[in-house]
């Protein structure tokens, strides 16, 4: 399916790209609460390298890499009164945090995993690359390979994460990924429709446009795609029924039992992974397909999620 950009969206993207370019160029981090002046990510990365070295010394590094490649399939069902009959059983292949260049050949692991599944739509909630800056071109062949392997009649929709650059949008769209840059698309079946709205990343690159797109009331069954759960209150207030996000990696390196050591999320520990509720809205935070910082996972398997939409009976 091809989701054409309106003239208004084209104009908005020009403004958005110039703002995003400035934030990226000067490494400004802007959040809903204001500027984030000091990023501790570089220090965090250095600590992770030290941690990795320590794991190599004690001989468990290889196990962590194996864990990172052992992708689980999570099947979830979302029930709603407002789902049109035509979309009953509609399936979404939900991928988040691919960080595709973190492990060599990881795209082939993903492709093998999704082989044989049937779904109607694929959504990707950001963080395509490992680094947060520098060239992204090296990831394009791997992303294209995945997109080519995805067989979704309603196509591939994606939002950017805090590791992604605005420059990715053009090559992604050329390979068939429709990016939602604070934009909305409508999926139609016969005369019925559902809405999918996607925001730009709000962890580093928040602008009020991300909020605005969630405040347009299209009615009916609405899905929000966002890299983090940070706008879940806005989405719930505006009658979204489903909110899909990632970013936390479920902690990536967790204590036995799955308790995250670090989740990169200050608010609401309840939204670090899996299903959650915000008012009437159902949310789901993916543990992510890939890894960042260090290519390891412990007590927190990577996931590919299959979401099935169901009609709720009154
Ligand atoms: Fe990520």
Boltz pocket constraint, residues with backbone or C-beta under 6 A from the ligand:
constraints:
  - pocket:
      binder: B
      contacts: [[A, 97], [A, 99], [A, 126], [A, 127], [A, 161], [A, 163], [A, 247], [A, 248], [A, 249], [A, 288], [A, 292]]
      max_distance: 6.0
